[in-house]
Amino acid sequence: MSEVSTSFGSNFSSQPIYNEMIKKMMEKYDCDYQTAREFVDSNT
């Protein structure tokens, strides 16, 4: 996870599009917020 936070910085997680990506993941895969967030983090 550390690679993600260093490459994008702390700003990325506060951007609205980040939350939109998580919401879409939650709907698409019917998973909880934490799972979706980890998936988004590992794929950005």
CHARMM-style PDB file with segment names, atoms N, HN, CA, C and O in Angstrom:
ATOM      1  N   MET     1       0.823  -1.208   0.000  1.00  0.00      PROA
ATOM      2  CA  MET     1       0.000   0.000   0.000  1.00  0.00      PROA
ATOM      3  C   MET     1       0.860   1.263   0.000  1.00  0.00      PROA
ATOM      4  O   MET     1       0.429   2.315  -0.471  1.00  0.00      PROA
ATOM      5  N   SER     2       2.064   1.153   0.525  1.00  0.00      PROA
ATOM      6  HN  SER     2       2.415   0.298   0.907  1.00  0.00      PROA
ATOM      7  CA  SER     2       2.892   2.349   0.671  1.00  0.00      PROA
ATOM      8  C   SER     2       3.263   2.943  -0.685  1.00  0.00      PROA
ATOM      9  O   SER     2       3.421   4.158  -0.807  1.00  0.00      PROA
ATOM     10  N   GLU     3       3.401   2.099  -1.700  1.00  0.00      PROA
ATOM     11  HN  GLU     3       3.273   1.112  -1.601  1.00  0.00      PROA
ATOM     12  CA  GLU     3       3.740   2.616  -3.023  1.00  0.00      PROA
ATOM     13  C   GLU     3       2.648   3.536  -3.545  1.00  0.00      PROA
ATOM     14  O   GLU     3       2.921   4.554  -4.180  1.00  0.00      PROA
ATOM     15  N   VAL     4       1.402   3.156  -3.263  1.00  0.00      PROA
ATOM     16  HN  VAL     4       1.181   2.328  -2.747  1.00  0.00      PROA
ATOM     17  CA  VAL     4       0.273   3.953  -3.737  1.00  0.00      PROA
ATOM     18  C   VAL     4       0.280   5.331  -3.096  1.00  0.00      PROA
ATOM     19  O   VAL     4       0.130   6.342  -3.781  1.00  0.00      PROA
ATOM     20  N   SER     5       0.455   5.368  -1.781  1.00  0.00      PROA
ATOM     21  HN  SER     5       0.577   4.546  -1.224  1.00  0.00      PROA
ATOM     22  CA  SER     5       0.384   6.643  -1.085  1.00  0.00      PROA
ATOM     23  C   SER     5       1.549   7.556  -1.459  1.00  0.00      PROA
ATOM     24  O   SER     5       1.404   8.778  -1.440  1.00  0.00      PROA
ATOM     25  N   THR     6       2.699   6.981  -1.797  1.00  0.00      PROA
ATOM     26  HN  THR     6       2.817   5.988  -1.812  1.00  0.00      PROA
ATOM     27  CA  THR     6       3.828   7.827  -2.164  1.00  0.00      PROA
ATOM     28  C   THR     6       3.697   8.322  -3.597  1.00  0.00      PROA
ATOM     29  O   THR     6       4.089   9.449  -3.896  1.00  0.00      PROA
ATOM     30  N   SER     7       3.155   7.504  -4.482  1.00  0.00      PROA
ATOM     31  HN  SER     7       2.836   6.588  -4.239  1.00  0.00      PROA
ATOM     32  CA  SER     7       3.055   7.915  -5.881  1.00  0.00      PROA
ATOM     33  C   SER     7       1.925   8.916  -6.106  1.00  0.00      PROA
ATOM     34  O   SER     7       2.024   9.788  -6.968  1.00  0.00      PROA
ATOM     35  N   PHE     8       0.857   8.787  -5.330  1.00  0.00      PROA
ATOM     36  HN  PHE     8       0.776   8.078  -4.629  1.00  0.00      PROA
ATOM     37  CA  PHE     8      -0.265   9.695  -5.497  1.00  0.00      PROA
ATOM     38  C   PHE     8      -0.297  10.789  -4.436  1.00  0.00      PROA
ATOM     39  O   PHE     8      -0.930  11.826  -4.633  1.00  0.00      PROA
ATOM     40  N   GLY     9       0.371  10.567  -3.332  1.00  0.00      PROA
ATOM     41  HN  GLY     9       0.886   9.724  -3.172  1.00  0.00      PROA
ATOM     42  CA  GLY     9       0.328  11.530  -2.245  1.00  0.00      PROA
ATOM     43  C   GLY     9      -0.979  11.449  -1.493  1.00  0.00      PROA
ATOM     44  O   GLY     9      -1.882  10.706  -1.876  1.00  0.00      PROA
ATOM     45  N   SER    10      -1.078  12.211  -0.424  1.00  0.00      PROA
ATOM     46  HN  SER    10      -0.344  12.815  -0.113  1.00  0.00      PROA
ATOM     47  CA  SER    10      -2.281  12.150   0.410  1.00  0.00      PROA
ATOM     48  C   SER    10      -3.462  12.844  -0.249  1.00  0.00      PROA
ATOM     49  O   SER    10      -4.603  12.663   0.176  1.00  0.00      PROA
ATOM     50  N   ASN    11      -3.200  13.638  -1.287  1.00  0.00      PROA
ATOM     51  HN  ASN    11      -2.273  13.784  -1.633  1.00  0.00      PROA
ATOM     52  CA  ASN    11      -4.276  14.378  -1.945  1.00  0.00      PROA
ATOM     53  C   ASN    11      -5.248  13.454  -2.671  1.00  0.00      PROA
ATOM     54  O   ASN    11      -6.446  13.730  -2.740  1.00  0.00      PROA
ATOM     55  N   PHE    12      -4.726  12.360  -3.210  1.00  0.00      PROA
ATOM     56  HN  PHE    12      -3.753  12.136  -3.155  1.00  0.00      PROA
ATOM     57  CA  PHE    12      -5.554  11.508  -4.053  1.00  0.00      PROA
ATOM     58  C   PHE    12      -6.772  10.978  -3.315  1.00  0.00      PROA
ATOM     59  O   PHE    12      -7.876  10.974  -3.860  1.00  0.00      PROA
ATOM     60  N   SER    13      -6.583  10.536  -2.096  1.00  0.00      PROA
ATOM     61  HN  SER    13      -5.686  10.539  -1.654  1.00  0.00      PROA
ATOM     62  CA  SER    13      -7.680   9.915  -1.360  1.00  0.00      PROA
ATOM     63  C   SER    13      -8.763  10.910  -0.975  1.00  0.00      PROA
ATOM     64  O   SER    13      -9.864  10.511  -0.595  1.00  0.00      PROA
ATOM     65  N   SER    14      -8.461  12.204  -1.070  1.00  0.00      PROA
ATOM     66  HN  SER    14      -7.567  12.528  -1.378  1.00  0.00      PROA
ATOM     67  CA  SER    14      -9.459  13.214  -0.714  1.00  0.00      PROA
ATOM     68  C   SER    14     -10.228  13.702  -1.936  1.00  0.00      PROA
ATOM     69  O   SER    14     -11.176  14.476  -1.808  1.00  0.00      PROA
ATOM     70  N   GLN    15      -9.827  13.255  -3.108  1.00  0.00      PROA
ATOM     71  HN  GLN    15      -9.057  12.625  -3.213  1.00  0.00      PROA
ATOM     72  CA  GLN    15     -10.509  13.687  -4.326  1.00  0.00      PROA
ATOM     73  C   GLN    15     -11.839  12.960  -4.483  1.00  0.00      PROA
ATOM     74  O   GLN    15     -11.937  11.768  -4.195  1.00  0.00      PROA
ATOM     75  N   PRO    16     -12.866  13.682  -4.942  1.00  0.00      PROA
ATOM     76  CA  PRO    16     -14.199  13.086  -5.124  1.00  0.00      PROA
ATOM     77  C   PRO    16     -14.176  11.861  -6.030  1.00  0.00      PROA
ATOM     78  O   PRO    16     -14.922  10.909  -5.802  1.00  0.00      PROA
ATOM     79  N   ILE    17     -13.327  11.876  -7.055  1.00  0.00      PROA
ATOM     80  HN  ILE    17     -12.721  12.650  -7.241  1.00  0.00      PROA
ATOM     81  CA  ILE    17     -13.315  10.752  -7.995  1.00  0.00      PROA
ATOM     82  C   ILE    17     -12.877   9.466  -7.304  1.00  0.00      PROA
ATOM     83  O   ILE    17     -13.272   8.371  -7.705  1.00  0.00      PROA
ATOM     84  N   TYR    18     -12.063   9.604  -6.273  1.00  0.00      PROA
ATOM     85  HN  TYR    18     -11.741  10.493  -5.947  1.00  0.00      PROA
ATOM     86  CA  TYR    18     -11.623   8.432  -5.507  1.00  0.00      PROA
ATOM     87  C   TYR    18     -12.814   7.767  -4.836  1.00  0.00      PROA
ATOM     88  O   TYR    18     -12.958   6.545  -4.875  1.00  0.00      PROA
ATOM     89  N   ASN    19     -13.662   8.576  -4.223  1.00  0.00      PROA
ATOM     90  HN  ASN    19     -13.545   9.569  -4.191  1.00  0.00      PROA
ATOM     91  CA  ASN    19     -14.860   8.030  -3.583  1.00  0.00      PROA
ATOM     92  C   ASN    19     -15.834   7.477  -4.616  1.00  0.00      PROA
ATOM     93  O   ASN    19     -16.517   6.485  -4.359  1.00  0.00      PROA
ATOM     94  N   GLU    20     -15.900   8.114  -5.782  1.00  0.00      PROA
ATOM     95  HN  GLU    20     -15.345   8.919  -5.990  1.00  0.00      PROA
ATOM     96  CA  GLU    20     -16.770   7.610  -6.843  1.00  0.00      PROA
ATOM     97  C   GLU    20     -16.308   6.234  -7.302  1.00  0.00      PROA
ATOM     98  O   GLU    20     -17.122   5.340  -7.533  1.00  0.00      PROA
ATOM     99  N   MET    21     -14.996   6.072  -7.432  1.00  0.00      PROA
ATOM    100  HN  MET    21     -14.334   6.798  -7.244  1.00  0.00      PROA
ATOM    101  CA  MET    21     -14.454   4.780  -7.839  1.00  0.00      PROA
ATOM    102  C   MET    21     -14.807   3.710  -6.813  1.00  0.00      PROA
ATOM    103  O   MET    21     -15.157   2.585  -7.169  1.00  0.00      PROA
ATOM    104  N   ILE    22     -14.713   4.072  -5.544  1.00  0.00      PROA
ATOM    105  HN  ILE    22     -14.429   4.986  -5.255  1.00  0.00      PROA
ATOM    106  CA  ILE    22     -15.040   3.124  -4.475  1.00  0.00      PROA
ATOM    107  C   ILE    22     -16.518   2.760  -4.518  1.00  0.00      PROA
ATOM    108  O   ILE    22     -16.877   1.590  -4.380  1.00  0.00      PROA
ATOM    109  N   LYS    23     -17.371   3.755  -4.709  1.00  0.00      PROA
ATOM    110  HN  LYS    23     -17.079   4.705  -4.822  1.00  0.00      PROA
ATOM    111  CA  LYS    23     -18.815   3.489  -4.776  1.00  0.00      PROA
ATOM    112  C   LYS    23     -19.139   2.559  -5.934  1.00  0.00      PROA
ATOM    113  O   LYS    23     -19.952   1.646  -5.792  1.00  0.00      PROA
ATOM    114  N   LYS    24     -18.500   2.788  -7.086  1.00  0.00      PROA
ATOM    115  HN  LYS    24     -17.839   3.530  -7.200  1.00  0.00      PROA
ATOM    116  CA  LYS    24     -18.754   1.937  -8.246  1.00  0.00      PROA
ATOM    117  C   LYS    24     -18.287   0.517  -7.985  1.00  0.00      PROA
ATOM    118  O   LYS    24     -18.940  -0.445  -8.388  1.00  0.00      PROA
ATOM    119  N   MET    25     -17.154   0.391  -7.308  1.00  0.00      PROA
ATOM    120  HN  MET    25     -16.623   1.173  -6.981  1.00  0.00      PROA
ATOM    121  CA  MET    25     -16.653  -0.937  -6.955  1.00  0.00      PROA
ATOM    122  C   MET    25     -17.625  -1.646  -6.019  1.00  0.00      PROA
ATOM    123  O   MET    25     -17.899  -2.834  -6.186  1.00  0.00      PROA
ATOM    124  N   MET    26     -18.143  -0.922  -5.040  1.00  0.00      PROA
ATOM    125  HN  MET    26     -17.920   0.043  -4.904  1.00  0.00      PROA
ATOM    126  CA  MET    26     -19.081  -1.504  -4.087  1.00  0.00      PROA
ATOM    127  C   MET    26     -20.334  -2.000  -4.798  1.00  0.00      PROA
ATOM    128  O   MET    26     -20.858  -3.067  -4.477  1.00  0.00      PROA
ATOM    129  N   GLU    27     -20.808  -1.222  -5.764  1.00  0.00      PROA
ATOM    130  HN  GLU    27     -20.382  -0.356  -6.025  1.00  0.00      PROA
ATOM    131  CA  GLU    27     -22.007  -1.618  -6.503  1.00  0.00      PROA
ATOM    132  C   GLU    27     -21.715  -2.770  -7.452  1.00  0.00      PROA
ATOM    133  O   GLU    27     -22.493  -3.719  -7.553  1.00  0.00      PROA
ATOM    134  N   LYS    28     -20.583  -2.679  -8.147  1.00  0.00      PROA
ATOM    135  HN  LYS    28     -19.951  -1.908  -8.065  1.00  0.00      PROA
ATOM    136  CA  LYS    28     -20.252  -3.672  -9.160  1.00  0.00      PROA
ATOM    137  C   LYS    28     -19.994  -5.041  -8.548  1.00  0.00      PROA
ATOM    138  O   LYS    28     -20.455  -6.057  -9.067  1.00  0.00      PROA
ATOM    139  N   TYR    29     -19.255  -5.062  -7.441  1.00  0.00      PROA
ATOM    140  HN  TYR    29     -18.881  -4.236  -7.019  1.00  0.00      PROA
ATOM    141  CA  TYR    29     -18.870  -6.334  -6.835  1.00  0.00      PROA
ATOM    142  C   TYR    29     -19.641  -6.653  -5.564  1.00  0.00      PROA
ATOM    143  O   TYR    29     -19.410  -7.677  -4.921  1.00  0.00      PROA
ATOM    144  N   ASP    30     -20.565  -5.756  -5.211  1.00  0.00      PROA
ATOM    145  HN  ASP    30     -20.752  -4.924  -5.734  1.00  0.00      PROA
ATOM    146  CA  ASP    30     -21.391  -5.956  -4.018  1.00  0.00      PROA
ATOM    147  C   ASP    30     -20.525  -6.263  -2.791  1.00  0.00      PROA
ATOM    148  O   ASP    30     -20.747  -7.247  -2.085  1.00  0.00      PROA
ATOM    149  N   CYS    31     -19.543  -5.405  -2.557  1.00  0.00      PROA
ATOM    150  HN  CYS    31     -19.363  -4.606  -3.130  1.00  0.00      PROA
ATOM    151  CA  CYS    31     -18.645  -5.591  -1.424  1.00  0.00      PROA
ATOM    152  C   CYS    31     -18.734  -4.384  -0.494  1.00  0.00      PROA
ATOM    153  O   CYS    31     -19.374  -3.381  -0.811  1.00  0.00      PROA
ATOM    154  N   ASP    32     -18.082  -4.502   0.654  1.00  0.00      PROA
ATOM    155  HN  ASP    32     -17.562  -5.316   0.911  1.00  0.00      PROA
ATOM    156  CA  ASP    32     -18.143  -3.389   1.595  1.00  0.00      PROA
ATOM    157  C   ASP    32     -17.115  -2.313   1.236  1.00  0.00      PROA
ATOM    158  O   ASP    32     -16.302  -2.485   0.327  1.00  0.00      PROA
ATOM    159  N   TYR    33     -17.173  -1.201   1.973  1.00  0.00      PROA
ATOM    160  HN  TYR    33     -17.833  -1.061   2.710  1.00  0.00      PROA
ATOM    161  CA  TYR    33     -16.328  -0.046   1.663  1.00  0.00      PROA
ATOM    162  C   TYR    33     -14.848  -0.389   1.757  1.00  0.00      PROA
ATOM    163  O   TYR    33     -14.057  -0.024   0.887  1.00  0.00      PROA
ATOM    164  N   GLN    34     -14.481  -1.096   2.826  1.00  0.00      PROA
ATOM    165  HN  GLN    34     -15.123  -1.392   3.533  1.00  0.00      PROA
ATOM    166  CA  GLN    34     -13.072  -1.405   3.046  1.00  0.00      PROA
ATOM    167  C   GLN    34     -12.504  -2.250   1.908  1.00  0.00      PROA
ATOM    168  O   GLN    34     -11.398  -1.994   1.432  1.00  0.00      PROA
ATOM    169  N   THR    35     -13.262  -3.252   1.476  1.00  0.00      PROA
ATOM    170  HN  THR    35     -14.160  -3.460   1.862  1.00  0.00      PROA
ATOM    171  CA  THR    35     -12.813  -4.115   0.388  1.00  0.00      PROA
ATOM    172  C   THR    35     -12.668  -3.321  -0.900  1.00  0.00      PROA
ATOM    173  O   THR    35     -11.673  -3.448  -1.613  1.00  0.00      PROA
ATOM    174  N   ALA    36     -13.668  -2.503  -1.188  1.00  0.00      PROA
ATOM    175  HN  ALA    36     -14.476  -2.400  -0.608  1.00  0.00      PROA
ATOM    176  CA  ALA    36     -13.631  -1.698  -2.404  1.00  0.00      PROA
ATOM    177  C   ALA    36     -12.469  -0.719  -2.371  1.00  0.00      PROA
ATOM    178  O   ALA    36     -11.799  -0.504  -3.381  1.00  0.00      PROA
ATOM    179  N   ARG    37     -12.236  -0.131  -1.214  1.00  0.00      PROA
ATOM    180  HN  ARG    37     -12.781  -0.305  -0.393  1.00  0.00      PROA
ATOM    181  CA  ARG    37     -11.153   0.843  -1.098  1.00  0.00      PROA
ATOM    182  C   ARG    37      -9.800   0.183  -1.324  1.00  0.00      PROA
ATOM    183  O   ARG    37      -8.938   0.738  -2.007  1.00  0.00      PROA
ATOM    184  N   GLU    38      -9.616  -0.988  -0.757  1.00  0.00      PROA
ATOM    185  HN  GLU    38     -10.316  -1.439  -0.202  1.00  0.00      PROA
ATOM    186  CA  GLU    38      -8.355  -1.699  -0.940  1.00  0.00      PROA
ATOM    187  C   GLU    38      -8.162  -2.066  -2.410  1.00  0.00      PROA
ATOM    188  O   GLU    38      -7.047  -2.018  -2.929  1.00  0.00      PROA
ATOM    189  N   PHE    39      -9.257  -2.432  -3.074  1.00  0.00      PROA
ATOM    190  HN  PHE    39     -10.163  -2.471  -2.652  1.00  0.00      PROA
ATOM    191  CA  PHE    39      -9.183  -2.784  -4.483  1.00  0.00      PROA
ATOM    192  C   PHE    39      -8.797  -1.572  -5.318  1.00  0.00      PROA
ATOM    193  O   PHE    39      -7.947  -1.668  -6.203  1.00  0.00      PROA
ATOM    194  N   VAL    40      -9.420  -0.431  -5.038  1.00  0.00      PROA
ATOM    195  HN  VAL    40     -10.111  -0.353  -4.319  1.00  0.00      PROA
ATOM    196  CA  VAL    40      -9.099   0.807  -5.753  1.00  0.00      PROA
ATOM    197  C   VAL    40      -7.646   1.201  -5.501  1.00  0.00      PROA
ATOM    198  O   VAL    40      -6.929   1.579  -6.427  1.00  0.00      PROA
ATOM    199  N   ASP    41      -7.220   1.110  -4.248  1.00  0.00      PROA
ATOM    200  HN  ASP    41      -7.803   0.803  -3.495  1.00  0.00      PROA
ATOM    201  CA  ASP    41      -5.849   1.475  -3.901  1.00  0.00      PROA
ATOM    202  C   ASP    41      -4.837   0.618  -4.654  1.00  0.00      PROA
ATOM    203  O   ASP    41      -3.805   1.120  -5.099  1.00  0.00      PROA
ATOM    204  N   SER    42      -5.125  -0.652  -4.794  1.00  0.00      PROA
ATOM    205  HN  SER    42      -5.964  -1.059  -4.433  1.00  0.00      PROA
ATOM    206  CA  SER    42      -4.165  -1.557  -5.412  1.00  0.00      PROA
ATOM    207  C   SER    42      -4.177  -1.456  -6.936  1.00  0.00      PROA
ATOM    208  O   SER    42      -3.298  -2.001  -7.604  1.00  0.00      PROA
ATOM    209  N   ASN    43      -5.173  -0.759  -7.485  1.00  0.00      PROA
ATOM    210  HN  ASN    43      -5.887  -0.316  -6.942  1.00  0.00      PROA
ATOM    211  CA  ASN    43      -5.289  -0.669  -8.940  1.00  0.00      PROA
ATOM    212  C   ASN    43      -5.160   0.752  -9.472  1.00  0.00      PROA
ATOM    213  O   ASN    43      -5.558   1.035 -10.602  1.00  0.00      PROA
ATOM    214  N   THR    44      -4.602   1.647  -8.658  1.00  0.00      PROA
ATOM    215  HN  THR    44      -4.279   1.418  -7.740  1.00  0.00      PROA
ATOM    216  CA  THR    44      -4.421   3.018  -9.132  1.00  0.00      PROA
ATOM    217  C   THR    44      -2.956   3.393  -9.138  1.00  0.00      PROA
ATOM    218  OT1 THR    44      -2.607   4.514  -9.507  1.00  0.00      PROA
TER     219      THR     44
END
